Amino acid sequence: MIAVADMWDVERGNENYPPNLLDLQDPPKRIYGRGDIEVLRLPSISVIGARRATPYGLAVAEMAGRIAAESDLVLVSGGARGCDSAAARAALDAGGKTIVVSGCGADLVYPKSSADIFSRAVLKGGAVISLDDWGTPPRRYAFPRRNRLIAALSEATMIVEAGLKSGTMSTASIAMDLGRRLYAVPGSIFAPESAGANRLIADGASIIASETDLEACITLDFNRLRLFEESRGRSCGRLMSAIVASPMRPDELAHRMEEGVIDVLRTLSDYEAKGWVTRLRDGRYAASKEFLMLRDRMEESDGS
C-alpha cells in the first residue's frame, strides 16, 4: 500500500519541474512521481537495452550501473526486463540512486518482475516517475512517450544492446536529436541484439569497449572521477588501501584480504592497465604516482 504522502506531481513552470525536460520540443505538462523529487535535478546517465538481453548484455548493463553509482551519477532506466533492470539493480546494490521512468501510473509496477527495483528506487533516495495519472495501467502507446523522458532526463545515454528496430533505438534517436551524449557497446556483427548498437557506433556514438572506456567518458563528460569506497565493502578499495600503505606481492594481498590469489591477480591486472598500480622488480605491487595524485585531488575536493 503506497502512502498518499509519498506521491507527488509537478507541473511545467514549477520550480521543481526537471529542467532537462524543457529541451523537448513539447515538454510534458505534468509529471507524476514517488520518491525524492530533488533527484530529478541531479547529474544522471540513462542506461538502456534489450528486454531479451543476452548474458553479455546483462553483464555489461550491470557493469554500467555499478560504475554510475561509483561515479555518483543517478542511473535512469525504464525498469524493463533485461538490460534496464540489470543496470538499475547493480546501481542500487552499489549504493547508488536510480530513477525509474514507468510506462504506467507511478503508483503501479510494470513489469512485476521489477517490483524490487521500483520499491528500492524510492527507499534509496531515487524516484519512480510517469507521464500518466495515478492508477493508469500499462498501455502500448505509453512506452514511446516515456522513452522521450529517458532520453531527455540525462546528460548521456548508454545503449547496451539493441536491435535495429526497437524502442531502445528510438530512445537513442531522441537523445541524439536533443544533443545528448551517446555511448554504445559493440557486439558481434552476427548478433541481431547488437546490430543497433553497432550502427550507432558507426554513426559516431562513443564506443564503450571496457570499464576504462566508460570511466573515461564519465570523467570527460561529467567531470567526475570514479572512486571505490571502503564503506561500500568493495574489495577494490581495500586492495588499493593495502598497497598504498605498503607494496605487497599478490599472495600477500590475497592472505590479508582473505580472497583467492587468482581474483587478486585479475584485479591487479585491471588496475595496472588503468595506470593505478605499478609492478616492482621484486614482484610486489605499489600504487602509482598517477593514482596517488588522483587520490589527493579527490581528498582536496571533498574538503572544499
ABEGO torsion letter per residue (X at the ends): XBBAAABBBBBBGBAABBAAAAABABBBABBBBBEBAAAAABBBBBBBEBABBBAAAAAAAAAAAAAAAAAGBBBBBAGBBEAAAAAAAAAAAAGBBBBBBBABBAABBOBAAAAAAAAAAAAAGBBBBBABBBGBBBBAAAAAAAAAAAAAABABBBBABBBABBAAAAAAAAAAAAGBBBBBBBBBAABAAAAAAAAAAAAGBBBBABAAAAAAAAAAAAGBBBBBBAAAGBAAAAAAAAAAABBBBAAAAAAAAGBBAAAAAAAAAAAAAAGABBBBAAGBBBBBAAAAAAAAAAAAAAAX
